[in-house]
Amino acid sequence: MQLLYQLLRSAAVGLTGTALNLFLLYAGKTFLSLHYLTAATLANILTLIFIFLGDKYYTFRQSSGNIHTQFFQYATLYVVRLVASVFLLALVVEVFAFHYLIAQALVITVISFAAFLVLKFWIFHSHGWFGGRKR
């Protein structure tokens, strides 16, 4: 049951992060007169920090662990997710002939679940991979 609650909290953090990203992009472009790519870059950086903190303290309710190491691991996962998403999108569209929007929805679902498992069992783990105590 805890896994289900963590999945739901993770989805809430992700959806809130997406809304925040869009708001920051809009605010940067509209109110700060930034170029849209500059605004998007800043929005992504700030959103990354927000979702890291949301996953650490809300999704996994973890107050322990080296926050600097965890953030580096989280940011690395963020980049890996981006690369994997683009690769899988191309694969599903070009090889399996899915419509690009359906393919993107499928890829987001698969990558998000895989990332959740990495977060749970590597970055924010409180026990070993198979439930044993961490040494």
C-alpha positions in Angstrom: 0.0 0.0 0.0 2.9 2.3 0.7 4.1 1.9 -2.8 0.8 3.0 -4.2 0.8 6.1 -2.0 4.3 6.9 -3.1 3.3 6.5 -6.7 0.4 8.9 -6.3 2.5 11.4 -4.4 5.1 11.2 -7.1 2.5 11.8 -9.8 1.2 14.8 -7.8 4.8 16.2 -7.6 5.3 15.7 -11.3 2.0 17.3 -12.3 2.7 20.3 -10.0 6.2 20.6 -11.4 4.8 20.7 -14.9 2.4 23.4 -14.0 5.2 25.3 -12.2 7.4 25.0 -15.3 4.8 26.4 -17.6 4.0 29.2 -15.2 7.7 30.1 -14.9 8.2 30.0 -18.6 5.2 32.3 -19.1 6.3 34.7 -16.3 9.9 34.8 -17.6 8.9 35.6 -21.1 5.9 37.9 -20.3 7.0 39.8 -17.1 10.8 39.7 -17.3 11.0 40.0 -21.1 13.4 37.1 -21.4 13.9 35.2 -24.6 11.7 32.1 -24.5 14.7 29.8 -24.5 16.3 31.6 -21.6 13.0 31.6 -19.8 12.6 27.9 -20.5 16.1 27.1 -19.2 15.5 29.0 -16.0 12.1 27.4 -15.6 13.6 23.9 -16.0 16.4 24.6 -13.5 13.9 26.0 -10.9 11.5 23.1 -11.6 14.2 20.5 -11.2 14.9 22.0 -7.7 11.2 22.0 -6.8 10.6 18.4 -7.9 13.7 17.2 -6.2 12.6 18.7 -2.9 9.0 17.5 -3.5 10.2 13.9 -4.1 12.6 13.9 -1.2 10.3 15.3 1.4 6.8 14.6 0.2 6.9 11.5 -2.1 9.5 9.5 -0.1 9.2 11.5 3.2 12.9 11.4 3.7 14.8 13.8 5.9 18.1 11.8 6.0 20.8 11.3 3.4 23.3 13.6 1.9 21.2 16.2 0.0 24.1 17.2 -2.2 24.7 13.7 -3.4 21.0 13.0 -3.8 20.6 16.2 -5.8 23.5 15.2 -8.1 22.0 11.8 -8.6 18.5 13.3 -9.2 19.9 15.8 -11.8 21.8 12.9 -13.5 18.5 10.9 -13.6 16.8 14.0 -15.1 19.3 14.1 -18.0 19.1 10.3 -18.5 15.3 10.6 -18.6 15.5 13.3 -21.3 17.9 11.3 -23.5 16.0 8.0 -23.0 12.7 9.8 -23.7 13.9 11.2 -27.0 15.4 7.8 -28.1 12.3 5.9 -27.1 10.0 8.4 -28.8 11.9 8.1 -32.1 11.8 4.3 -31.7 8.1 4.1 -31.1 7.3 6.5 -33.9 9.7 5.4 -36.5 9.9 1.6 -35.9 6.4 0.8 -34.5 4.6 3.6 -36.5 2.7 5.1 -33.5 1.3 8.6 -33.8 3.8 10.9 -32.1 1.4 12.1 -29.4 0.3 8.6 -28.5 4.0 7.6 -28.5 4.9 10.5 -26.3 2.2 9.6 -23.8 3.4 5.9 -23.8 7.1 7.0 -23.4 6.3 9.4 -20.5 4.4 6.7 -18.7 7.2 4.1 -19.1 10.0 6.5 -18.3 8.2 8.0 -15.3 7.6 4.6 -13.8 11.2 3.5 -14.4 12.4 6.8 -12.8 10.2 6.3 -9.8 11.8 2.9 -9.2 15.3 4.5 -9.5 14.2 7.2 -7.0 12.7 4.7 -4.6 15.5 2.1 -4.6 18.6 4.2 -5.3 18.4 7.9 -4.6 15.9 8.0 -1.7 16.3 4.4 -0.4 16.2 3.8 3.3 17.0 0.1 2.9 18.9 -1.9 0.4 17.6 -2.9 -3.0 15.7 -5.9 -1.7 14.5 -4.5 1.6 17.6 -5.5 3.7 19.2 -2.9 6.0 21.6 -0.5 4.4 25.2 -1.0 5.5 
